[in-house]
Amino acid sequence: MSSLKDYNIDFVKLKLGHHDFNFKIDDSFFRLKVNSLIESGNLIVHILLDKKERLMNLNFNFEGTIQTECDTCLDIIDLPIKGNESIVLKIEETPKESDGEIIYLGPNDISFNVYDSIYEFICISKPMTKTCSESADTKKKCNPQMLKYLSESKDENSNIETPTDPRWDKLKKIIE
């Protein structure tokens, strides 16, 4: 898939009830977003759409890997990503601004593009810290050369004394 149109769900053509959609997410998906936080990945997204008269529940299940940098050694790792998220689409005569998990659509809307929702769900599923130990390749260890360099630079910085402001020194004496 290489176009935003590929992520449109034409809900107006769907009957009431449950409908399944599957999307294969690869590098071309992430290239569609300008300044994407993720450049490369391989995921499968399954969407279960439950259509009612003026309401639709979309349940997103996704699993796969994304490429990112290890926060410790800066090596590229394949990070496993897995998640389950949902949103609600509600058709209103006068659509309001979306609030959180509810997206309001007008009565003339015939489709909904799930690209941004998929992208956001993948981004928020990334852990805060990403290390080689969390990589899909369980045998991968942090780059020993980088770890050695980092430990040497910490040692050098610990020997540097930072000058203090004499005014603060006088205030510290009050506490003592």
N, C-alpha and C positions, 0 to 999 in steps of 0.2 A: 504494500500500500504506500502510495507516495503523494496523495492529495487529501486535503481536508474534507473534500466531498465523500471520500471513502468512509468517513466516520459519521455520516448522516444516518439517522434512523427515521424513516418515513412512517411515523406512527399513525397518520391518517388512513393509510392503507390496511392497517392491522385490525383484526377483529378483537373484540373484548376477550380477555384471558391472558394466558402466559405465552411468551415468545422468547426464544433463545437467539443470541447473537454472539459470534466468536470473532475475535480480532487477534491477529498475529502482529506483535509489536517488535520492530527491529530498528536498525539505525536510521532508516528513512523516516520513521515516525518522529524521532527526536530532532531530525534536521528541519522539520516543518516549523518548529518553534524557534523564533529569533532569540539568541542568547540563552539557549536551553541550559539548564543546570546539569543535564545528563546528555552525553554525546553518543553513547552506545549502549545497547542492551538487547536482550532477547526474552520476550515475555509472551504469555498467552493470557488474553483477557476474555472472560466469559461474562456476558451480561444477560440477566434474566429480567425481562420487562413484563410487568403485570399491569395490563391495561384495563382501566375501569372507565366509566362514562366520561368524567372530566378530570381524571386523576390517573397518573401512571407512577408506579414504583419501579425504580431501576436498581437492581442489586449487582454490583461489580465484584467479581472474583478474579484475582490475577496472581500469577506466579511465574517466576523466571529469574533472570540475573541481569544486572546492569554493571557496566564498567565504571569504576571510580578509582580515586587515589586513596591509598592507605594514609590515614592521618598521622601515623608514626614515621614511616619510612618513605612515603610518597611513591611507592611502586603501584602500578596499575593492578587492580584486583577485580575479579568477577564476584560481585556481591549478590547473594540471594535475596530476592524481594518476594514477599507474599502478602496478600491482604484481601480484605472483604469490606467493601464500603457500599453505601446506598445513598440515593437521592430521590426526591419526589418531584415530579412535574405536575403542575396544577394549571388547568386551563381556566382563565378568568375572562369576563367580558372586558374589564379594564385591567390589564396586567400591572402588577405592582413590581417594585424592585425585589429581586431575589434576596431571601434572608436565610443564610446558613444552608440547610439541607433542602429547602423548598425553592424550586425555580418556577416562576410564574410565566406562563405563555398566553398569548392572545388567541382568540377564537379562530383567527385566520392562519395561524401557524400550522404547517403540515409536517414538519420534521424537526428533529433535535439533533445537534451535532455533539457527540460524546467525546470528541478529541480532548478538549480542555479538562473535562472531568477525569478522563483516564490519566492524562499527564499529571494533574494535581495529586491524584491518589498514589501514583508511583512515587512522586517526589516526597510526599509526606510519609511514605512507608520506609524511606531511607533512615537508618539509625543515625543518631546524633554523632557518634564516633564510629568510624569505619577503619577496621584494622585487618591485617593479613590473616589473623586467627579466625575472622568471621567470613573469610573468602569461601567460595564454592569449592575451591581446591583446598581440601582440609590439610594437605601436606605443606602448603605454602607458609613460609616463615618470613618475618620482616627482613629486609635487606641488611645483612651484617655490616657492610661498609658504611651505610648511612647511620646505623645505630652507633657505630664506633665514632663517626664524625660528630654526631650529636652529643655523645658523652664527653668528647674532648672539648667541644665548645662550651659545655656547661662548666667544666673544670676551669677553663680560662676566664669565664665570666665571674666565677666565685672569688677569684683573687683580686678583682677590681673593687676598690673602695669608692663608694659614692660620697662626694663631699656633702656635709650637712650645713644647713643654714644656722649661723650662730644664734639667731633669735629663737629658733626651736630648741636649741640646746639649753637656753635659759629657762624655757617653759618646762622642759623635761625635769629640771632640777626641782621645780615646785612640787611635782608629783612624788619625787623621791623623798 
